[in-house]
Amino acid sequence: MADPFQNVEAGGAEFIETVVGALETRAAEPIMIEIVEQYLETLDFVDGGLHVEVGAGTGAIARRIAARAGNGQVIASEPSAGLVEAARKLAGGASNLKFETGDGAALRFEDGSVDNVVMHTVLSHVVDPTVFLNEAARILKNGGRLVVCDADFEKTSLANAWADPLDACAKYFAEHFVTDKFLTGKLRGLAAAAGLTVEEFRITSRTVTTGAGAMTWVGMASMHMVNNGLISQELADCLAAEYKRREVAGSLYGHQPFVTLIARKP
Ligand SMILES: C[S@@+](CC[C@H](N)C(=O)[O-])C[C@H]1O[C@@H](n2cnc3c(N)ncnc32)[C@H](O)[C@@H]1O
């Protein structure tokens, strides 16, 4: 079955609601705020600039871009109408931030018209990242920058022991809710092939020892297994309870390398 993030809208209202919670939870983690602010710090926000986020989800990253954009304009593009609706509500009334439905494989912007493009955990969910990188390169002004920030899902772990059942959920999530769990290692070559000059390639550890950040892997994986008749709802409930038990016991340990690539259009 295809990665549900390829078409969030098709998952229906319940899945959209789950995704809204998961994205907002992750974006609020201190380490994620640090990762995002670190890459935004390296971008130029010129007066009246145009900045595009591709696959913006609930707009958690777009809101941070808008906070730095001053009198520039931020367009947050996202294919799921349900997520766009949620993003508009969450954003309140920021006058320099607009959400619209759109496909990152065919952006509506003119050649050489955009100062910065951001793709945050989007490319690991698409079939052909080359098309997205070519689109980013096309719409960027000369000197404009692309940020690709994505998780290394192949190395994602919730293991405290060999064959740990929570780690099985993390592995199952990477198999069924991600399109290319090996994407991060390919990014530098893909960006260069799109004609971009890679300026930075950085790895940061996202460690989850409290909060619901890694519950996404357990909850979505076990929901998928229940829906496919692989496990019972009782076992899914037990896996969620075990996550919470570890959190209270101080033994919750989720780990995920996060890659940030910053590339410039020459
Ligand atoms: C894991 S979410 C990340 C959302 C947001 N960037 C964030 O980090 O909070 C992946 C997003 O990619 C979007 N996506 C999937 N296919 C896409 C496409 N063809 N074009 C643009 N976005 C796409 C999904 O709808 C979803 O919102």
The ligand as an SDF file (V2000), in Angstrom:
LIG
                    3D

 27 29  0  0  0  0  0  0  0  0999 V2000
    5.0920   14.7660    7.0020 C   0  0  0  0  0  0  0  0  0  0  0  0
    4.1080   16.0070    6.2920 S   0  0  0  0  0  0  0  0  0  0  0  0
    5.0710   17.4800    6.5690 C   0  0  0  0  0  0  0  0  0  0  0  0
    4.2530   18.7420    6.6690 C   0  0  0  0  0  0  0  0  0  0  0  0
    5.0260   19.9960    7.0390 C   0  0  0  0  0  0  0  0  0  0  0  0
    6.0300   20.3060    6.0560 N   0  0  0  0  0  0  0  0  0  0  0  0
    5.6700   19.8550    8.4050 C   0  0  0  0  0  0  0  0  0  0  0  0
    6.8360   19.4720    8.4900 O   0  0  0  0  0  0  0  0  0  0  0  0
    4.9860   20.0840    9.4110 O   0  0  0  0  0  0  0  0  0  0  0  0
    4.3240   15.7340    4.5490 C   0  0  0  0  0  0  0  0  0  0  0  0
    3.5250   16.7050    3.7350 C   0  0  0  0  0  0  0  0  0  0  0  0
    3.8550   16.5460    2.3500 O   0  0  0  0  0  0  0  0  0  0  0  0
    2.6730   16.7820    1.6280 C   0  0  0  0  0  0  0  0  0  0  0  0
    2.7840   16.2610    0.2580 N   0  0  0  0  0  0  0  0  0  0  0  0
    2.5900   14.9860   -0.1610 C   0  0  0  0  0  0  0  0  0  0  0  0
    2.6640   14.9370   -1.5050 N   0  0  0  0  0  0  0  0  0  0  0  0
    2.9190   16.1950   -1.9360 C   0  0  0  0  0  0  0  0  0  0  0  0
    3.0530   16.7970   -3.2160 C   0  0  0  0  0  0  0  0  0  0  0  0
    2.9450   16.0810   -4.3350 N   0  0  0  0  0  0  0  0  0  0  0  0
    3.2750   18.1210   -3.2750 N   0  0  0  0  0  0  0  0  0  0  0  0
    3.3850   18.8620   -2.1530 C   0  0  0  0  0  0  0  0  0  0  0  0
    3.2350   18.3470   -0.9130 N   0  0  0  0  0  0  0  0  0  0  0  0
    3.0080   17.0380   -0.8030 C   0  0  0  0  0  0  0  0  0  0  0  0
    1.6120   16.0940    2.4580 C   0  0  0  0  0  0  0  0  0  0  0  0
    0.3000   16.4750    2.0990 O   0  0  0  0  0  0  0  0  0  0  0  0
    2.0270   16.5040    3.8670 C   0  0  0  0  0  0  0  0  0  0  0  0
    1.4250   17.6920    4.2750 O   0  0  0  0  0  0  0  0  0  0  0  0
  1  2  1  0
  2  3  1  0
  2 10  1  0
  3  4  1  0
  4  5  1  0
  5  6  1  0
  5  7  1  0
  7  8  2  0
  7  9  1  0
 10 11  1  0
 11 12  1  0
 11 26  1  0
 12 13  1  0
 13 14  1  0
 13 24  1  0
 14 15  1  0
 14 23  1  0
 15 16  2  0
 16 17  1  0
 17 18  1  0
 17 23  2  0
 18 19  1  0
 18 20  2  0
 20 21  1  0
 21 22  2  0
 22 23  1  0
 24 25  1  0
 24 26  1  0
 26 27  1  0
M  CHG  2   2   1   9  -1
M  END
$$$$
